[in-house]
Amino acid sequence: MALPAARARGWAAAVKMAQRRRHAEAPRGSPSRAPPGSRAALYVHWPYCEKRCSYCNFNKYIPRGVEEAAMRSCLVTEAQTLLRLSGVQRVESVFFGGGTPSLASPNTVAAVLEAVDQISHLPADSEVTLEANPTSAPGSRLAAFGAAGVNRLSIGLQSLDDTELQLLGRTHSARDALQTLAEARRLFPGRVSVDLMLGLPAQQVGPWLGQLRTLLGCCDDHLSLYQLTLERGTALFTQVQRGALPAPDPELAAEMYQEGRAMLREVGFRQYEVSNFARNGALSTHNWTYWQCGQYLGVGPGAHGRFVPQGAGGHTREARIQTLEPDNWMKEVMLFGHGTRRRVPLGQLELLEEVLAMGLRTDVGITHQACSCYVCPVPGLGVSVFPPKEAPAVRPSTSWDRTSCCKENPIIEIIGLL
């Protein structure tokens, strides 16, 4: 599917206008007034990479060549199908992940956004995030993504140490990372997130804190700290298992994490989720939908989604997984309009487990508001989850008072951040 140039320019102009309006009038992260069942987030998976990093077990492929026109057409078709199936009327965020979506052409991004806006409603101020790697995202390319409708970047820096970057199998240097970050901030001011990993083999606390300190001198308003997980089947797992590399020290990793949290708090970052920190209201709208158990549609090979198929007359939230392998996924999309490989209806217990698992990751914990979407009580658990009309009101506040909150709502309201 090719996006008409005039429509693409119109979408980009609307995005730019909305960005100026938002910065001038309202803080980011304000909730939508649309009913929960009529709105959703959309995740789009671009499965291709230049190379496989040594620690990564995501659904990604290193192709000899990519038939991007075919992939673009299938992403558009599946997005349209799932939006119709879900009955979603408003898409509040779109996240292009991977893989390395910054390897896709801006035309592909624009085509997906246009398709979403045609079937549902994609407000011009919706958060549209693109994951980018420094070596695949020079300034001119980032600008082209901005013109296509992207208004937020998530940059996989991972480290500011060249030796560590080589260990991780990254294709960029620390200098590349800092140059890309500076260019991204120029093009997307206040809308750039960066990732930093901790707990690598042989990594020490002091040098890692030095990296974080350097990053704080040039980063934007969102930062994610991720502890390395050695995943079976990855090159790094094999190296550690064979003794070629020392196993990461969990005590040192815990110290890095705690010291990093303290450093970020000192400069005004709010830890709103276990691994995510923001200041100036720059929370990730898209990821917040996950943690608040909102609806999200997964488009692309191996993408996951959770939504109620209202457009097909459904009333039960489903977990959905798309076919993993890109060629097989595209064949299914061309035949059926989507590549959904697995559908799992979620019962009351699974829904409650999701609320607990997601809510405990956040600094607001588990509230009546989050639970009010699910009708219980659940037998044998000693926990009541209220239907929407019976849910107690939760007073809005600018700070979290652990004592008063637990006294007023001792059963449901639980402090988060695990």
NORLINKA-V7356 format. One record per pair of residues at least 4 apart in sequence whose ideal C-beta (glycine too) atoms are under 7 Angstrom apart, sorted by the first residue. I is the first residue (numbers start at 1). GAP is how many residues later the second one is. Records with the same first field share a line. If there is no record, write none. Layout:
I: GAP + GAP
This chain:
1: 71 + 72 + 75 + 110
3: 4 + 5 + 104 + 107 + 108 + 111
4: 4
5: 4
6: 4
7: 4 + 107
8: 4 + 102 + 140
9: 4
10: 4
11: 4 + 99 + 102 + 103 + 138
12: 4 + 135 + 136 + 137
13: 4
14: 4 + 110
15: 4 + 109 + 134 + 136
16: 4
17: 4 + 107
18: 4 + 106 + 107
19: 4 + 132
20: 4
21: 4
22: 4 + 103
26: 4
27: 254
28: 253 + 254 + 255
29: 252 + 254 + 256
32: 7 + 58 + 60
34: 4 + 5 + 56
36: 258 + 337
37: 271 + 273
38: 50 + 51 + 52
39: 49 + 50 + 51 + 53
40: 46 + 48 + 51 + 254 + 255 + 256 + 257 + 267
41: 51 + 52 + 245 + 248 + 253 + 255
42: 37 + 49 + 52 + 74 + 254 + 255 + 257
43: 52 + 54 + 253 + 255 + 256 + 260
44: 31 + 50 + 51 + 52 + 68 + 255 + 256
45: 52 + 53 + 54 + 254 + 255 + 256 + 257 + 258
46: 50 + 52 + 53 + 54 + 55 + 58 + 254
47: 12 + 13 + 14 + 51 + 52 + 253 + 254 + 255 + 279
48: 12 + 13 + 15 + 18 + 51 + 52 + 55
49: 11 + 13 + 49 + 50 + 51
50: 50 + 53 + 86 + 121
51: 11 + 118 + 120
52: 4 + 8 + 10 + 117
53: 115 + 116 + 117
54: 113 + 114 + 115 + 180 + 181 + 182
55: 113 + 173 + 176 + 179 + 181
56: 4 + 178
57: 174 + 176 + 177
59: 242 + 243 + 265
60: 38 + 39
61: 265
66: 5
67: 4
68: 4 + 36 + 37 + 40
69: 4
70: 4 + 260
71: 4 + 259
72: 4 + 36 + 39
73: 4
74: 4 + 256 + 259 + 260
75: 4 + 33 + 37 + 224 + 225
76: 4 + 35 + 36 + 39
77: 4 + 256 + 260
78: 4 + 221 + 255 + 260 + 261
79: 4 + 33 + 36 + 37 + 220
80: 4 + 35 + 39
81: 4 + 256 + 257
82: 4 + 215 + 217 + 256
83: 5 + 33 + 36 + 37 + 214
84: 35 + 227
85: 224 + 226 + 227
86: 211 + 221 + 223 + 224 + 225
87: 223 + 224
88: 32 + 207
89: 31 + 32
90: 30 + 31
91: 25 + 29 + 31 + 35
92: 34 + 193
93: 33 + 34 + 192 + 193 + 196
94: 19 + 22 + 32 + 34
95: 34 + 191
96: 5 + 13 + 33 + 34 + 35
97: 4 + 34
98: 33
100: 33 + 36
101: 29 + 30
102: 28 + 29 + 30 + 31 + 34 + 35 + 39
103: 33
104: 4 + 5
106: 4 + 38 + 39 + 41 + 42
107: 4
108: 4
109: 4 + 21 + 36 + 39 + 40 + 41
110: 4 + 38 + 39
111: 4
112: 4
113: 4 + 9 + 15 + 36
114: 4
115: 4
116: 4 + 6
117: 4 + 5
122: 4
127: 24 + 25 + 158 + 159
128: 21 + 22 + 23 + 24
129: 23 + 25 + 157
130: 15 + 20 + 23
131: 23 + 25
132: 4 + 5 + 21 + 23
133: 4 + 23 + 39
134: 21 + 38 + 42 + 43 + 46
135: 36 + 37 + 41
137: 4 + 5 + 43
139: 4 + 44
140: 4
141: 4
142: 4 + 41 + 42 + 45
143: 4 + 44
144: 4
145: 5
146: 4 + 41 + 42
151: 37 + 40
152: 36 + 39
153: 31 + 35 + 38 + 39 + 40
154: 39
155: 25 + 26 + 29 + 37 + 38 + 39
156: 39
157: 20 + 24 + 37 + 38 + 39
158: 7 + 10 + 12 + 37 + 38 + 39
159: 5 + 6 + 9 + 38 + 52
160: 14 + 17 + 51 + 54 + 55
161: 4 + 13 + 50
162: 4 + 11 + 12
163: 4
164: 4 + 36
165: 5 + 7 + 8 + 9
167: 33
169: 66
172: 4 + 5
174: 4
175: 4
176: 4
177: 4
178: 4 + 40
179: 4
180: 4
181: 4 + 11 + 13 + 37 + 38
182: 4 + 36
183: 4
184: 4 + 8
185: 4 + 7 + 35
188: 4
190: 30 + 31 + 90 + 92
192: 28
193: 29 + 30 + 31 + 91
194: 21 + 25 + 29
195: 29 + 31
196: 15 + 16 + 19 + 27 + 29
197: 29 + 31
198: 10 + 27 + 29 + 55 + 58 + 59 + 62
199: 4 + 28 + 29 + 49 + 54 + 57
200: 28 + 48
201: 39 + 44 + 45 + 46 + 47
202: 44
203: 5
204: 4
205: 4 + 47 + 50 + 51 + 54
206: 4
207: 4
208: 4 + 48
209: 4 + 50 + 51 + 54
210: 4
211: 4
212: 4 + 48 + 51
215: 4
216: 51
219: 4
221: 57 + 58 + 59 + 61
222: 56 + 60 + 62
223: 41 + 46 + 54
224: 51 + 52
225: 32 + 35 + 50
226: 49
227: 26 + 30
228: 20
230: 6 + 7 + 10
231: 6
232: 5
233: 4
235: 4
236: 4
237: 4
238: 4
239: 5 + 6
240: 5 + 7
248: 5
249: 4
250: 4
251: 4
252: 4
253: 4
254: 4
255: 4
256: 4
257: 4
258: 4
259: 4
260: 4
261: 4 + 10
262: 4
264: 5 + 7 + 13
265: 4
268: 11
269: 8 + 9 + 10
270: 7 + 8 + 9
271: 6 + 92 + 146
272: 4 + 6 + 11 + 90 + 91
273: 18 + 88 + 89
274: 87 + 143 + 144
276: 8 + 11
278: 4 + 5
283: 5
284: 4
285: 4
287: 4
288: 4
289: 5 + 7
290: 6 + 68
291: 67 + 70 + 71
292: 78
293: 61 + 62 + 65 + 77 + 80
295: 11 + 12 + 13
296: 9 + 10 + 11
297: 8 + 10
298: 5 + 6 + 7 + 22 + 24
299: 4
300: 22
301: 21 + 22 + 23 + 24 + 25 + 28
302: 20 + 22
303: 19
304: 16 + 17
305: 15
306: 11 + 13
307: 10 + 11
308: 6 + 7 + 8 + 9
309: 5 + 9
310: 4
316: 29 + 30
317: 29 + 34
318: 25 + 26 + 27 + 28
319: 25 + 27
320: 20 + 22 + 23
321: 20 + 21
322: 7 + 17 + 18 + 19
323: 5 + 6 + 9 + 16 + 18
325: 4
326: 4
327: 4
328: 4
329: 4 + 10
330: 4
331: 4
332: 4 + 7
333: 4 + 5 + 6
346: 4 + 5
348: 4 + 26 + 28 + 30
349: 4 + 29
350: 4
351: 4 + 23
352: 4 + 22 + 24 + 26 + 33
353: 4
354: 4
355: 4 + 11 + 15 + 16 + 19
356: 4 + 10
359: 6 + 7 + 11 + 57
360: 5 + 6 + 54 + 56 + 58
361: 55 + 57
362: 54 + 55
363: 37 + 53 + 54
364: 36 + 52
365: 48 + 49 + 50 + 51
366: 4 + 5 + 46 + 47 + 48 + 50
367: 27 + 45 + 46
368: 4 + 18 + 23 + 24 + 26 + 41 + 44
369: 25
371: 14 + 15 + 41
372: 14 + 16 + 19
374: 11
375: 12
376: 8 + 9
377: 7 + 8
378: 5 + 7
383: 28
384: 27
386: 4 + 5
400: 5
401: 4
402: 4 + 13
403: 4
404: 4
405: 4 + 8
406: 4 + 7
409: 4
